[in-house]
């Protein structure tokens, strides 16, 4: 039986390509991108949290824990993963697995958690990440909370690449098709946000 999962939305990026600010709070089809992310993620996990730095009040309307990076100087998404793992160990010990997703991916698969869990179980590996179109998406992954100590040590030693760190322990990949659209499309730029609008106005998304 799959272990219960804590879902963590990585919303702590600096959004330089979007002109700064919080990408997840940019509007898509009249709602923040974050609303779309949470709508798809919520049914798949036992609990939800956000990883974001700065004033947590800007996310107050969501009623979710806002977990800040525990390492200084914004060392990247691995720091957000570490913050989630350490928060889970301290505040949600009944949730031994973390599922991370970016806060700017409004089309996440509705079977994301189930397929990642199946992939890591079949491979007999501790972690699994999503893949599509021949590319892996390292921030979209399942992580065992038990590896938090190893991740902290690696970050303190200067590690910044997710896939290089996960390769040390083993990370399975679960592949999704990119038609009719790539479910891991993310809106990093104003142009990509406009493209997401066009996609939403096209046909209802069931993927």
Backbone as ProteinMPNN parsed JSONL, in Angstrom:
{"seq_chain_A": "XXXXXXXXXXXXXXXXXXXXXXXXXXXXXXXXXXXXXXXXXXXXXXXXXXXXXXXXXXXXXXXXXXXXXXXXXXXXXXXXXXXXXXXXXXXXXXXXXXXXXXXXXXXXXXXXXXXXXXXXXXXXXXXXXXXXXXXXXXXXXXXXXXXXXXXXXXXXXXXXXXXXXXXXXXXXXXXXXXXXXXXXXXXXXXXXXXXXXXXXXXXXXXX", "coords_chain_A": {"N_chain_A": [[0.85, -1.201, 0.0], [0.603, 2.228, -0.889], [2.643, 4.74, 0.681], [1.544, 7.444, 2.82], [1.463, 10.794, 1.58], [3.062, 13.978, 1.636], [2.321, 16.845, -0.053], [4.249, 19.277, -1.685], [4.476, 22.493, -2.852], [6.755, 24.118, -4.785], [7.466, 27.259, -4.457], [9.344, 29.191, -4.237], [11.061, 30.48, -5.998], [12.983, 33.056, -7.775], [11.923, 34.192, -10.023], [13.049, 35.571, -12.25], [12.911, 35.556, -15.075], [10.289, 36.155, -15.458], [10.135, 38.693, -14.756], [10.387, 39.193, -12.084], [8.948, 38.954, -8.721], [6.171, 36.873, -7.602], [5.76, 34.048, -9.338], [3.762, 31.967, -9.051], [1.549, 33.442, -8.263], [0.772, 34.925, -10.394], [-1.805, 35.689, -12.726], [-3.846, 33.293, -14.353], [-6.186, 32.517, -16.648], [-7.879, 34.073, -15.125], [-7.395, 33.321, -12.504], [-4.955, 32.792, -9.88], [-1.929, 31.127, -10.891], [-1.145, 29.302, -8.991], [-3.554, 28.383, -7.906], [-4.485, 26.649, -9.882], [-2.465, 24.716, -9.818], [-2.719, 23.674, -7.182], [-5.323, 22.691, -7.292], [-5.063, 20.455, -8.909], [-3.174, 18.966, -7.543], [-4.078, 18.548, -4.92], [-6.065, 16.373, -4.549], [-4.385, 14.182, -4.631], [-2.701, 13.843, -2.504], [-1.983, 13.52, 1.072], [-1.701, 15.777, 2.614], [-0.937, 19.303, 2.27], [1.562, 21.785, 1.527], [3.383, 24.878, 1.184], [6.427, 25.983, -0.271], [8.16, 28.808, 0.216], [9.886, 31.916, 0.275], [10.448, 34.985, 2.156], [7.781, 37.297, 2.938], [5.272, 35.534, 4.376], [2.635, 36.195, 4.414], [1.512, 36.808, 1.981], [0.534, 34.515, 0.949], [-1.483, 33.857, 2.611], [-4.202, 33.493, 2.203], [-4.535, 30.905, 1.336], [-4.421, 29.156, 3.416], [-2.442, 27.308, 4.092], [0.515, 25.657, 5.39], [3.461, 27.597, 5.195], [6.593, 27.067, 4.197], [9.828, 28.039, 4.803], [13.041, 28.322, 3.177], [15.726, 26.586, 4.683], [18.335, 27.11, 4.395], [20.651, 29.748, 3.633], [20.638, 32.414, 1.109], [19.189, 31.535, -1.129], [19.682, 28.853, -2.495], [18.539, 27.373, -4.582], [16.184, 24.928, -6.067], [16.675, 22.498, -4.698], [17.095, 23.299, -2.099], [14.557, 24.023, -1.332], [13.317, 21.533, -1.425], [14.747, 20.273, 0.655], [13.886, 21.867, 2.827], [11.194, 21.128, 2.885], [11.391, 18.367, 3.471], [12.588, 18.434, 6.007], [10.677, 19.857, 7.429], [8.511, 18.101, 7.279], [9.509, 15.93, 8.769], [9.595, 17.08, 11.289], [7.013, 18.114, 11.785], [5.058, 16.544, 10.591], [5.268, 13.643, 11.019], [3.878, 11.388, 10.322], [3.778, 11.359, 7.638], [5.738, 10.034, 5.491], [6.764, 10.502, 2.978], [7.574, 12.854, 0.452], [6.129, 14.833, -2.055], [7.14, 16.845, -4.569], [6.362, 19.739, -6.52], [6.606, 22.235, -9.096], [5.62, 25.675, -8.659], [4.637, 26.872, -10.903], [3.417, 25.258, -12.749], [0.671, 24.615, -14.321], [-0.705, 22.443, -15.419], [-0.487, 19.902, -14.284], [-0.352, 16.292, -14.132], [-3.189, 14.326, -13.214], [-2.751, 11.877, -12.21], [-0.289, 11.899, -11.069], [1.043, 11.415, -8.507], [0.405, 8.692, -8.071], [1.553, 7.372, -10.277], [4.255, 8.028, -10.056], [4.827, 6.816, -7.622], [4.371, 4.152, -8.315], [6.412, 3.813, -10.185], [8.797, 4.09, -8.7], [8.497, 1.984, -6.933], [8.425, -0.242, -8.638], [10.984, -0.138, -9.709], [12.463, -0.449, -7.47], [13.71, 1.65, -6.129], [14.606, 4.567, -4.147], [13.571, 7.032, -4.917], [11.572, 8.889, -7.324], [11.08, 10.542, -10.419], [9.33, 12.785, -12.655], [8.887, 12.51, -16.24], [8.886, 13.618, -19.645], [8.502, 13.827, -23.174], [11.088, 12.932, -23.672], [12.662, 14.159, -21.787], [13.676, 14.543, -18.39], [12.084, 15.761, -15.404], [13.334, 17.019, -12.86], [12.463, 18.554, -10.503], [9.885, 17.654, -10.121], [8.934, 15.292, -8.248], [9.139, 12.345, -6.131], [10.182, 12.015, -2.789], [11.872, 10.384, -0.155], [11.443, 11.126, 3.239], [13.363, 10.284, 4.945], [15.848, 10.742, 3.806], [16.705, 13.261, 4.385], [18.91, 14.151, 5.953], [21.163, 13.4, 4.451], [20.724, 14.986, 2.199], [20.9, 17.6, 3.25], [23.608, 17.623, 4.026], [24.817, 17.395, 1.497], [24.005, 19.779, 0.217], [25.215, 21.684, 1.858], [27.775, 21.117, 1.192], [27.937, 22.177, -1.279], [26.422, 21.174, -3.404], [24.084, 21.585, -6.063], [22.587, 20.627, -8.158], [19.728, 18.839, -8.888], [19.304, 16.314, -10.216], [21.829, 15.209, -10.222], [22.307, 14.783, -7.531], [20.189, 13.018, -6.811], [20.889, 10.822, -8.311], [22.837, 9.574, -6.848], [21.553, 7.946, -5.069], [19.519, 6.69, -6.4], [17.0, 7.028, -8.736], [13.959, 6.571, -10.124], [12.149, 6.969, -13.244], [9.081, 8.229, -14.435], [7.188, 8.262, -17.305], [5.333, 10.595, -19.247], [3.037, 11.269, -21.934], [3.388, 13.875, -24.454], [1.363, 14.835, -25.922], [-2.099, 15.616, -25.877], [-0.89, 17.903, -24.862], [2.066, 18.903, -23.117], [2.131, 17.824, -19.866], [3.805, 18.938, -18.045], [4.402, 21.461, -18.723], [5.552, 24.685, -18.008], [5.105, 28.021, -16.831], [7.352, 30.186, -17.322], [7.976, 32.624, -18.404], [6.567, 35.775, -19.579], [5.612, 35.252, -22.158], [5.235, 32.482, -22.152], [3.271, 32.313, -20.228], [1.19, 33.531, -21.599], [0.897, 31.61, -23.586], [-0.034, 29.473, -22.031], [-2.531, 30.493, -21.38], [-3.719, 30.411, -23.906], [-3.773, 27.654, -24.295], [-5.549, 26.847, -22.265], [-7.886, 28.037, -23.14], [-8.454, 26.592, -25.288], [-9.254, 23.539, -25.373], [-11.049, 21.594, -22.912], [-9.086, 20.317, -20.24], [-8.123, 17.085, -19.499], [-6.045, 15.465, -18.877]], "CA_chain_A": [[0.0, 0.0, 0.0], [1.439, 3.425, -0.95], [2.781, 5.516, 1.908], [0.9, 8.761, 2.711], [2.353, 11.774, 0.951], [2.934, 15.424, 1.811], [2.561, 17.575, -1.289], [4.92, 20.56, -1.472], [4.591, 23.336, -4.039], [7.972, 24.925, -4.727], [7.072, 28.604, -4.893], [10.35, 30.096, -3.686], [11.987, 30.992, -7.009], [13.1, 34.511, -7.896], [11.094, 34.6, -11.178], [13.745, 36.612, -13.019], [12.434, 35.591, -16.466], [8.934, 36.696, -15.454], [10.228, 40.081, -14.342], [10.383, 39.278, -10.627], [7.678, 38.69, -8.048], [5.777, 35.48, -7.39], [5.128, 33.429, -10.514], [2.515, 31.247, -8.763], [0.433, 34.364, -8.033], [0.349, 35.525, -11.662], [-3.138, 35.207, -13.092], [-4.04, 32.436, -15.515], [-7.628, 32.319, -16.778], [-8.55, 34.807, -14.058], [-7.028, 32.808, -11.176], [-3.513, 32.578, -9.763], [-1.414, 29.831, -11.343], [-1.118, 28.418, -7.829], [-4.865, 27.748, -7.765], [-4.527, 25.528, -10.823], [-1.552, 23.692, -9.303], [-3.306, 23.044, -5.997], [-6.527, 21.958, -7.701], [-4.652, 19.167, -9.457], [-2.353, 18.218, -6.594], [-4.764, 18.283, -3.639], [-6.67, 15.043, -4.395], [-3.389, 13.124, -4.738], [-1.825, 13.815, -1.329], [-2.665, 13.548, 2.365], [-1.609, 17.139, 3.134], [-0.282, 20.222, 1.356], [2.315, 22.91, 2.068], [4.078, 25.701, 0.197], [7.792, 26.422, 0.025], [8.357, 30.161, -0.282], [10.658, 32.772, 1.161], [9.876, 36.314, 2.286], [6.583, 37.478, 3.753], [4.314, 34.448, 4.145], [1.26, 36.719, 4.407], [0.966, 36.872, 0.623], [-0.132, 33.227, 0.683], [-2.348, 33.573, 3.759], [-5.527, 33.079, 1.765], [-4.588, 29.486, 1.016], [-4.544, 28.384, 4.65], [-1.474, 26.214, 4.076], [1.822, 25.986, 5.962], [4.449, 28.171, 4.281], [7.878, 26.599, 4.703], [10.93, 28.818, 4.229], [14.307, 27.612, 3.028], [16.507, 26.551, 5.917], [19.694, 27.52, 4.033], [20.617, 31.124, 3.143], [21.045, 32.827, -0.236], [18.387, 30.913, -2.183], [20.538, 27.944, -3.28], [17.845, 26.655, -5.643], [15.065, 24.06, -5.693], [17.059, 21.485, -3.714], [16.905, 23.874, -0.762], [13.13, 23.908, -1.047], [13.075, 20.117, -1.116], [15.269, 20.044, 2.003], [12.988, 22.512, 3.784], [10.004, 20.289, 2.992], [11.727, 17.117, 4.155], [12.826, 18.708, 7.43], [9.39, 20.241, 8.027], [7.718, 16.876, 7.412], [10.042, 15.143, 9.882], [9.3, 17.751, 12.556], [5.602, 18.473, 11.985], [4.14, 15.559, 10.003], [6.014, 12.381, 10.962], [3.027, 10.344, 9.745], [3.878, 11.479, 6.187], [7.15, 9.726, 5.258], [7.14, 10.76, 1.585], [7.305, 14.207, -0.027], [5.958, 15.014, -3.498], [7.359, 18.248, -4.905], [5.99, 20.214, -7.85], [6.836, 23.676, -9.216], [4.423, 26.493, -8.505], [4.245, 27.495, -12.169], [2.996, 24.197, -13.665], [-0.784, 24.527, -14.124], [-1.331, 21.301, -16.092], [0.046, 18.671, -13.692], [-1.207, 15.117, -14.305], [-4.006, 13.96, -12.055], [-2.245, 10.595, -11.711], [1.135, 12.12, -10.835], [1.539, 10.705, -7.322], [0.246, 7.247, -8.238], [2.505, 6.848, -11.257], [5.601, 8.144, -9.491], [4.944, 5.774, -6.597], [4.5, 2.873, -9.016], [7.721, 3.759, -10.842], [9.886, 3.824, -7.745], [8.295, 0.649, -6.383], [8.813, -1.23, -9.649], [12.439, -0.091, -9.869], [13.107, -0.704, -6.191], [14.552, 2.802, -5.844], [13.98, 5.412, -3.129], [12.975, 8.245, -5.471], [11.086, 8.848, -8.703], [10.756, 11.86, -10.958], [8.51, 12.776, -13.864], [9.557, 12.709, -17.519], [8.015, 13.757, -20.818], [9.205, 14.296, -24.352], [12.5, 12.578, -23.639], [13.356, 14.924, -20.759], [13.206, 14.387, -17.017], [11.71, 16.997, -14.704], [13.793, 16.679, -11.513], [11.714, 19.108, -9.362], [8.608, 16.944, -9.985], [9.514, 14.04, -7.765], [8.872, 11.776, -4.811], [11.386, 11.984, -1.956], [11.684, 9.866, 1.203], [11.862, 12.062, 4.289], [14.53, 9.701, 5.617], [17.097, 11.173, 3.177], [16.924, 14.689, 4.629], [20.259, 14.391, 6.456], [22.083, 13.311, 3.322], [20.522, 16.145, 1.335], [21.469, 18.765, 3.92], [25.069, 17.535, 3.924], [25.206, 17.664, 0.118], [23.816, 21.21, -0.039], [26.268, 22.411, 2.578], [29.024, 20.858, 0.472], [27.9, 22.91, -2.538], [25.593, 20.546, -4.448], [22.931, 22.379, -6.473], [21.844, 19.945, -9.223], [18.841, 17.823, -8.345], [19.479, 14.978, -10.777], [23.133, 14.667, -9.825], [22.19, 14.282, -6.162], [19.313, 11.846, -6.757], [21.583, 9.687, -8.928], [23.649, 8.893, -5.824], [20.716, 6.998, -4.327], [18.672, 5.995, -7.358], [15.744, 7.736, -9.0], [13.221, 6.056, -11.278], [11.448, 7.987, -14.03], [7.769, 7.883, -14.984], [7.055, 9.04, -18.541], [4.01, 11.009, -19.704], [3.036, 11.761, -23.317], [3.338, 15.334, -24.594], [0.171, 15.17, -26.711], [-2.254, 16.867, -26.628], [0.027, 18.912, -24.367], [3.0, 18.428, -22.105], [1.549, 18.158, -18.57], [4.798, 19.613, -17.219], [4.585, 22.827, -19.228], [5.506, 25.688, -16.942], [5.067, 29.4, -17.31], [8.525, 30.885, -16.799], [8.085, 33.944, -19.023], [5.253, 36.299, -19.982], [5.174, 34.576, -23.383], [4.737, 31.151, -21.777], [1.995, 32.528, -19.538], [0.208, 33.758, -22.66], [0.663, 30.308, -24.215], [-0.896, 28.711, -21.119], [-3.884, 31.032, -21.574], [-4.241, 29.878, -25.161], [-4.062, 26.238, -24.09], [-6.765, 26.718, -21.464], [-9.047, 28.482, -23.897], [-8.663, 25.649, -26.382], [-10.144, 22.434, -25.025], [-10.949, 21.204, -21.52], [-7.951, 19.434, -19.964], [-8.432, 15.925, -18.682], [-4.815, 14.701, -18.637]], "C_chain_A": [[0.883, 1.247, 0.0], [1.484, 4.163, 0.389], [2.096, 6.873, 1.74], [1.923, 9.839, 2.35], [2.02, 13.192, 1.405], [3.251, 16.083, 0.472], [3.16, 18.936, -0.989], [5.044, 21.296, -2.799], [5.8, 24.241, -3.86], [7.677, 26.296, -5.334], [8.101, 29.64, -4.476], [11.306, 30.676, -4.687], [11.961, 32.509, -7.105], [12.385, 35.07, -9.12], [11.754, 35.675, -12.028], [13.199, 36.721, -14.44], [11.012, 36.118, -16.583], [8.946, 38.158, -15.02], [10.177, 40.268, -12.839], [8.998, 39.024, -10.04], [7.403, 37.207, -7.933], [5.084, 34.932, -8.627], [3.819, 32.735, -10.159], [1.31, 32.154, -8.538], [0.047, 35.141, -9.284], [-0.971, 34.895, -12.092], [-3.106, 34.397, -14.38], [-5.52, 32.099, -15.573], [-8.366, 32.929, -15.581], [-8.254, 34.342, -12.651], [-5.52, 32.687, -11.081], [-3.111, 31.199, -10.279], [-1.443, 28.831, -10.195], [-2.455, 27.716, -7.611], [-4.97, 26.515, -8.662], [-3.645, 24.375, -10.333], [-2.195, 22.939, -8.14], [-4.538, 22.219, -6.346], [-6.179, 20.564, -8.2], [-3.897, 18.315, -8.444], [-3.137, 17.745, -5.371], [-5.366, 16.882, -3.525], [-5.654, 13.899, -4.323], [-2.551, 12.936, -3.478], [-2.648, 13.889, -0.045], [-2.67, 14.937, 2.98], [-0.813, 17.973, 2.151], [0.49, 21.285, 2.126], [2.946, 23.654, 0.898], [5.495, 25.948, 0.67], [7.985, 27.788, -0.606], [9.115, 30.966, 0.758], [10.037, 34.169, 1.197], [8.622, 36.301, 3.135], [5.539, 36.403, 3.422], [2.886, 34.954, 4.013], [0.669, 36.737, 3.002], [0.284, 35.581, 0.215], [-1.171, 32.898, 1.752], [-3.714, 33.047, 3.346], [-5.656, 31.603, 1.473], [-4.693, 28.606, 2.256], [-3.605, 27.205, 4.735], [-0.2, 26.623, 4.812], [2.734, 26.546, 4.875], [5.822, 27.903, 4.879], [8.991, 27.384, 4.012], [12.166, 27.939, 4.098], [15.085, 27.68, 4.341], [17.981, 26.857, 5.662], [19.632, 28.912, 3.422], [20.927, 31.24, 1.658], [20.382, 32.049, -1.359], [19.194, 29.948, -3.062], [19.79, 27.071, -4.278], [16.8, 25.681, -5.132], [15.427, 22.966, -4.7], [16.892, 21.996, -2.296], [15.432, 23.826, -0.362], [12.741, 22.488, -0.7], [13.54, 19.813, 0.305], [14.346, 20.654, 3.049], [11.726, 21.675, 3.992], [10.261, 19.0, 3.744], [11.9, 17.357, 5.657], [11.536, 19.125, 8.133], [8.53, 18.995, 8.251], [8.19, 16.057, 8.609], [9.632, 15.745, 11.223], [7.81, 17.885, 12.833], [4.604, 17.459, 11.441], [4.837, 14.207, 9.896], [5.197, 11.22, 10.409], [3.049, 10.383, 8.221], [5.342, 11.268, 5.798], [7.653, 10.028, 3.853], [6.706, 12.169, 1.2], [7.159, 14.172, -1.546], [6.115, 16.493, -3.794], [6.927, 18.533, -6.336], [6.307, 21.704, -7.907], [5.529, 24.447, -9.117], [3.948, 27.144, -9.78], [3.827, 26.463, -13.214], [1.508, 23.928, -13.551], [-1.451, 23.292, -14.695], [-0.852, 19.962, -15.545], [-0.896, 17.487, -13.895], [-1.982, 14.793, -13.026], [-3.603, 12.605, -11.472], [-0.756, 10.695, -11.349], [1.656, 11.288, -9.67], [1.502, 9.192, -7.528], [1.294, 6.679, -9.188], [3.944, 6.974, -10.775], [5.829, 7.056, -8.444], [5.134, 4.411, -7.256], [5.881, 2.73, -9.642], [8.83, 3.448, -9.85], [9.739, 2.438, -7.122], [8.766, -0.421, -7.366], [10.331, -1.296, -9.804], [13.18, -0.434, -8.582], [14.062, 0.403, -5.785], [13.848, 3.745, -4.879], [13.23, 6.609, -3.683], [12.455, 7.995, -6.879], [10.799, 10.26, -9.141], [9.96, 11.701, -12.242], [9.376, 12.994, -15.094], [8.51, 12.869, -18.609], [8.871, 14.249, -21.972], [10.692, 13.993, -24.352], [13.32, 13.339, -22.617], [12.799, 14.572, -19.378], [12.925, 15.762, -16.419], [12.059, 16.805, -13.228], [13.017, 17.327, -10.359], [10.353, 18.445, -9.134], [8.941, 15.529, -9.551], [8.968, 13.626, -6.414], [10.19, 11.617, -4.065], [11.073, 11.337, -0.616], [12.238, 10.853, 2.232], [13.141, 11.573, 4.973], [15.864, 10.151, 5.024], [17.441, 12.642, 3.465], [18.341, 14.995, 5.122], [21.29, 14.369, 5.346], [21.949, 14.516, 2.395], [21.1, 17.407, 1.966], [22.992, 18.769, 3.794], [25.538, 17.879, 2.513], [25.08, 19.149, -0.217], [24.896, 22.037, 0.645], [27.626, 22.223, 1.911], [29.04, 21.509, -0.914], [27.073, 22.303, -3.647], [24.378, 21.425, -4.758], [22.067, 21.656, -7.501], [21.032, 18.788, -8.657], [19.196, 16.439, -8.884], [20.839, 14.368, -10.428], [23.063, 14.094, -8.411], [21.327, 13.019, -6.114], [19.985, 10.616, -7.351], [22.439, 8.919, -7.921], [22.867, 7.769, -5.15], [19.831, 6.159, -5.241], [17.325, 6.674, -7.507], [15.122, 7.163, -10.266], [12.567, 7.215, -12.029], [10.121, 7.422, -14.516], [7.501, 8.829, -16.146], [5.597, 9.346, -18.849], [4.099, 11.46, -21.155], [2.944, 13.285, -23.35], [2.186, 15.777, -25.499], [-1.07, 14.799, -25.909], [-1.435, 18.041, -26.08], [0.926, 18.274, -23.33], [2.446, 18.807, -20.727], [2.523, 18.886, -17.651], [5.218, 20.96, -17.81], [4.575, 23.779, -18.039], [5.69, 27.082, -17.518], [6.197, 30.198, -16.666], [8.634, 32.321, -17.283], [6.686, 34.474, -19.333], [4.715, 35.612, -21.229], [4.596, 33.19, -23.072], [3.428, 31.26, -20.999], [0.884, 32.767, -20.556], [-0.113, 32.453, -23.389], [-0.238, 29.435, -23.351], [-2.345, 29.191, -21.221], [-4.51, 30.458, -22.838], [-4.607, 28.405, -25.019], [-5.375, 26.067, -23.327], [-8.019, 27.108, -22.235], [-9.366, 27.559, -25.058], [-9.687, 24.596, -26.043], [-10.002, 22.121, -23.552], [-9.84, 20.178, -21.318], [-8.368, 18.303, -19.057], [-7.182, 15.177, -18.254], [-4.349, 14.798, -17.197]], "O_chain_A": [[1.817, 1.333, 0.797], [0.499, 4.205, 1.127], [2.065, 7.407, 0.631], [3.081, 9.79, 2.763], [0.853, 13.558, 1.542], [4.338, 15.892, -0.073], [2.651, 19.67, -0.143], [5.641, 20.789, -3.75], [5.869, 25.027, -2.915], [7.645, 26.463, -6.553], [7.787, 30.826, -4.369], [12.284, 31.311, -4.295], [11.054, 33.166, -6.594], [12.249, 36.287, -9.252], [11.08, 36.6, -12.481], [13.036, 37.824, -14.962], [10.571, 36.487, -17.671], [7.893, 38.789, -14.926], [9.95, 41.38, -12.361], [8.012, 38.895, -10.765], [8.292, 36.382, -8.142], [3.951, 35.309, -8.93], [2.84, 32.888, -10.889], [0.171, 31.695, -8.612], [-0.897, 35.93, -9.254], [-1.216, 33.714, -11.85], [-2.441, 34.756, -15.353], [-6.055, 31.471, -14.66], [-9.349, 32.372, -15.093], [-8.793, 34.895, -11.692], [-4.858, 32.498, -12.101], [-3.852, 30.228, -10.127], [-1.731, 27.652, -10.399], [-2.48, 26.565, -7.174], [-5.479, 25.473, -8.249], [-4.028, 23.208, -10.421], [-2.21, 21.709, -8.124], [-4.768, 21.163, -5.757], [-6.908, 19.605, -7.947], [-3.972, 17.087, -8.48], [-2.883, 16.659, -4.85], [-5.195, 16.245, -2.486], [-6.017, 12.77, -3.992], [-1.778, 11.983, -3.384], [-3.822, 14.259, -0.053], [-3.547, 15.251, 3.785], [-0.1, 17.437, 1.302], [0.118, 21.645, 3.243], [3.035, 23.14, -0.217], [5.742, 26.104, 1.866], [7.975, 27.914, -1.83], [9.001, 30.727, 1.96], [9.195, 34.497, 0.361], [8.424, 35.403, 3.954], [4.995, 36.376, 2.318], [2.013, 34.221, 3.549], [-0.552, 36.688, 2.847], [-0.466, 35.556, -0.762], [-1.684, 31.779, 1.794], [-4.315, 32.245, 4.06], [-6.77, 31.089, 1.371], [-5.024, 27.425, 2.147], [-3.923, 26.203, 5.376], [0.132, 27.808, 4.857], [2.77, 26.024, 3.761], [6.172, 28.44, 5.93], [9.084, 27.392, 2.785], [12.32, 26.946, 4.809], [15.095, 28.708, 5.018], [18.786, 26.864, 6.593], [18.651, 29.236, 2.753], [21.411, 30.298, 1.031], [20.959, 31.915, -2.438], [19.368, 30.205, -4.253], [20.363, 26.105, -4.78], [16.547, 25.601, -3.93], [14.57, 22.539, -3.926], [16.584, 21.225, -1.387], [15.104, 23.613, 0.805], [11.937, 22.257, 0.204], [12.821, 19.173, 1.073], [14.055, 20.014, 4.06], [11.245, 21.526, 5.116], [9.443, 18.583, 4.564], [11.416, 16.576, 6.477], [11.325, 18.788, 9.298], [7.895, 18.855, 9.296], [7.373, 15.547, 9.377], [9.356, 15.019, 12.178], [7.382, 17.782, 13.983], [3.425, 17.506, 11.79], [4.983, 13.677, 8.795], [5.756, 10.179, 10.064], [2.421, 9.548, 7.571], [6.112, 12.228, 5.775], [8.833, 9.835, 3.562], [5.622, 12.623, 1.566], [7.967, 13.555, -2.24], [5.322, 17.31, -3.327], [7.092, 17.709, -7.236], [6.281, 22.375, -6.876], [4.464, 23.93, -9.453], [2.968, 27.889, -9.767], [3.87, 26.736, -14.413], [1.108, 23.082, -12.751], [-2.648, 23.096, -14.487], [-0.815, 18.979, -16.285], [-2.114, 17.655, -13.837], [-1.483, 14.967, -11.913], [-4.048, 12.228, -10.387], [-0.051, 9.686, -11.326], [2.615, 10.533, -9.833], [2.46, 8.494, -7.197], [1.859, 5.618, -8.926], [4.768, 6.105, -11.063], [6.9, 6.451, -8.39], [5.956, 3.61, -6.812], [6.458, 1.643, -9.629], [9.706, 2.63, -10.131], [10.738, 1.786, -6.816], [9.425, -1.385, -6.978], [10.896, -2.371, -10.005], [14.386, -0.682, -8.603], [15.099, 0.144, -5.173], [12.62, 3.732, -4.793], [12.352, 7.154, -3.014], [12.837, 7.029, -7.54], [10.336, 11.086, -8.353], [9.92, 10.625, -12.838], [10.455, 13.581, -15.014], [7.403, 12.336, -18.518], [9.836, 14.989, -21.779], [11.474, 14.719, -24.966], [14.542, 13.193, -22.572], [11.602, 14.333, -19.223], [13.454, 16.779, -16.867], [11.187, 16.468, -12.427], [12.912, 16.705, -9.302], [9.733, 18.641, -8.089], [9.202, 14.663, -10.387], [8.416, 14.43, -5.663], [11.184, 11.15, -4.622], [10.084, 11.711, 0.015], [13.359, 11.345, 2.101], [13.905, 12.372, 5.515], [16.907, 9.971, 5.654], [18.358, 13.197, 2.86], [18.912, 16.014, 4.735], [22.185, 15.213, 5.301], [22.945, 15.01, 1.866], [21.73, 18.205, 1.273], [23.592, 19.8, 3.491], [26.54, 18.573, 2.344], [25.96, 19.713, -0.868], [25.425, 22.983, 0.062], [28.517, 23.062, 2.048], [30.03, 21.41, -1.638], [27.022, 22.862, -4.743], [23.725, 21.944, -3.852], [20.914, 22.038, -7.7], [21.574, 17.877, -8.031], [19.37, 15.497, -8.111], [20.973, 13.147, -10.351], [23.669, 13.064, -8.117], [21.693, 12.05, -5.448], [19.69, 9.492, -6.946], [22.731, 7.741, -8.125], [23.441, 6.77, -4.716], [19.442, 5.046, -4.887], [16.6, 6.87, -6.532], [15.697, 7.262, -11.35], [12.452, 8.318, -11.495], [10.048, 6.274, -14.955], [7.576, 10.049, -15.995], [4.731, 8.48, -18.73], [5.134, 11.982, -21.571], [2.48, 13.909, -22.395], [2.055, 16.963, -25.803], [-1.085, 13.729, -25.3], [-1.296, 19.062, -26.752], [0.595, 17.245, -22.741], [2.301, 19.995, -20.439], [2.127, 19.394, -16.602], [6.251, 21.521, -17.444], [3.705, 23.697, -17.172], [6.338, 27.281, -18.545], [6.024, 30.805, -15.609], [9.301, 33.144, -16.656], [5.724, 33.707, -19.348], [3.508, 35.407, -21.355], [3.594, 32.78, -23.659], [2.569, 30.384, -21.106], [-0.229, 32.267, -20.396], [-1.261, 32.216, -23.766], [-1.108, 28.734, -23.869], [-3.274, 28.387, -21.157], [-5.678, 30.068, -22.845], [-5.621, 27.956, -25.552], [-6.212, 25.243, -23.696], [-9.095, 26.558, -21.997], [-10.389, 27.702, -25.726], [-10.862, 24.735, -26.383], [-8.937, 22.356, -22.98], [-9.674, 19.272, -22.134], [-8.903, 18.529, -17.972], [-7.247, 14.336, -17.357], [-3.329, 14.21, -16.838]]}, "name": "protein", "num_of_chains": 1, "seq": "XXXXXXXXXXXXXXXXXXXXXXXXXXXXXXXXXXXXXXXXXXXXXXXXXXXXXXXXXXXXXXXXXXXXXXXXXXXXXXXXXXXXXXXXXXXXXXXXXXXXXXXXXXXXXXXXXXXXXXXXXXXXXXXXXXXXXXXXXXXXXXXXXXXXXXXXXXXXXXXXXXXXXXXXXXXXXXXXXXXXXXXXXXXXXXXXXXXXXXXXXXXXXXX"}
